[in-house]
Amino acid sequence: MRSIDDDGELYDAGDSEELDEEFPLGDGTADGEATVSCPYCGEAVEITLDPGGGTHQEYVEDCEVCCQPWRVSVQYGIDGGAEVDVSVLGD
C-alpha cells in the first residue's frame, strides 16, 4: 500500500513499518555504501550496501580490482550505521 508522509513524500507503508522495527531510534537513514580494503590486493574499494536486507547480512562479492571473491559481513546498528568486514572467502 502506498501512502504519503507528512512531507508529501510517497512511500510503501509495509516497507516503512519493517524498517522502523529494525531501526526504531534511527533518523530514517541507513548506510548505503562503505569503503573496504580487499584482503587479497589491499586496494580500497567502495561497495554498495542494502539496508533492506536485514540487520545482519553475509554474502560473497568479487573485488572490482583483482576479481578475487570476498566474504562480506554487514551488521547494522540501531542507528542505521553499518559495520562492514571483508575476509578471504575460504576463511
PyMOL commands that set and color helices and strands:
alter all, ss='L'
color gray80, all
select helices_A, chain A and resi 13-22+51-53
alter helices_A, ss='H'
color red, helices_A
select strands_A, chain A and resi 2-4+10-12+33-37+44-48+56-62+69-76+82-88
alter strands_A, ss='S'
color yellow, strands_A
deselect
rebuild
show_as cartoon
